[in-house]
Amino acid sequence: MSDAPKDIRYSQRHLLGIEGLSPEEIVLFLDRSESYVEQNRQADKKKTLLRGRTIINLFFESSTRTRTSFELAGKRLGADVINMSVSTSAIKKGETLMDTAMTLNAMHPDVLVVRHSASGAVKLLSEKVNCAVINAGDGSHEHPTQALLDALTIRRRRGSLSGLLVAICGDITHSRVARSNIYLLSTMGARVRLIAPKTLVPAAMERMGVEVFHDMNEGLKGCDIVMMLRLQSERMHANYFPSVREYFHFFGLDYEKLENTKPDALIMHPGPMNRGVEIDSEVADDFGRSVIREQVEMGVAVRMACLDILTHNQPDEGGRNI
């Protein structure tokens, strides 16, 4: 836990990204999440904190893991949770994003949780509604709650993020998870390395304050944390590498490559995993070093904290925070 000042408040209406958050605001989310980790391990997991509040999960992209995590988070806080299936909604019939925003706004929800394939779409929607908006992933831009749950997982194991050397490996080009983690880890005093084929690293990533490696063994030297990323083949419209087999040979995490890290280095993956592509099954299931399942558990706690903080940070009709 942190000894951050108790009077720190989250000053923003929405959670659209990690970029621009202060260390104190990040710590606020992580500290609030800690209490929900313990609550979720109790027999009675439900609170009435958000009773009477309405949360709408609006996913233009499918994601069982993230949507289920937000749904559980809302229900455990006592909120009414609605999952909107975009595939059967008016959007498929030609309704625009702005029409959808106006329709949902008329229903007076308290929080919209939005995932969209286009970078910036969630921010655009947030400007058209009166409620809080949480970005559950927009294009290749950001995925703030994933970075927060990754940070919480690391902090619970290592005590602090400051001074750690973290390697983010794989499909950097298409990864909103990578961007949010770079912002968060750098803000909290960690060093970040990116490891990937040249074809999967955007130009000028060094401007974000990271080191870039194209050799897995070299990049992993001395790392405290190894964060593997999924190959997002659904976003690839060109040949970024010769074959999956060759990709795993050079950039898939196995025990041989892992020997370059610190002996107690933690293994992470945001999921879903492509076993035998970006990570070896034995490594992924290594009970002593893999925290992949722990990341899933932390996800519910972090999303509960986000819903808690944002719903109680909204002004009422008199302009007062409630």
Phi, psi and omega in degrees: 000158183261156175256033179296153179305140184286344184268008178292131177237155174278120191272352186259157181281324185242173168236092184260342180185172176273329181304128179096347177287143177278160175304323181295321179292320177298316179297323177302313179297317182292319180293320178295324180297325182305317182294328180282336174301313181292320179300319183290348178263001178273161177296317177263104187266356190260139173242170178248019185305321183250027178300132182090349178270152180241128178242129177247122173269112184246097185250108176280341173244142179284142176196095182300316185296306184292316181296316179297322179297315178293322179297313177299316181301313180296316182291324179290341176266001176089010182278161169275123185245128179242126176259117180266122178271106184295328183297337180245012185266179180294340181299323178290344180265007176112000179291138181278167178300321181290323175299317179298317179300315180295320179296312181293323180298326180291344178272356177055053174287163177266327179218135169251126174255116192236131169239134183214149183283345183259128176298132179092348182295323181292319178297317179301315180296322182297335181280352185248001182237162182266350184262177175286146178235133176247128179280113178262021179120119178231110178053228176257022187274282182215161175213075191299322183289333175293317178296322179294320180289327175296317179296319179296318178301314180294314184297323179293331180271326187248351178087329182203159175263336184296132176086353180283150175253114187245127176258125174253119193237134173124223187279079181290322185306317186258010191257111171288332177298317180299315182296314180296321178292323177300312180300312185293310183297318179295319179298325183268009172091014176269159173261139184239132172245139173252131180234120182190164170299154180303330182286346183245020174236120178299154179296147173063030177295336179301338179295341178274006176083023181248163172261141181245130178235147176244010176236118186299314183296320180291316183292330183278352185302121175076011183283145176271329185226136175240112183252107181272148180242148178286140170289115184269075185299333180292342179260356185267120180243025177205173178271106183269344178202156187299314181200160177298320180299316179291323178301312180297322180302317185266328189232000176281141182277119173228177185295329180296314179289327182295338179298342180283342182276178171295150185302333182253021181301138179272147180250129183230157176199129182288343180076160351289149184273143167258092182296137182080003176247295176258347181207140177285142184301318181297320179293316180299327184261010180294107186301326184282333188238334181279131177243026184296317178291327177296325177301319180297317179297316181295333181300318179294315181298317180295319181288330172296317179297319180296315179296319178300306185295316184287322180290330180266012179243011181266139178287142174276188184295339178270003178088005181268145175290140181243000000 
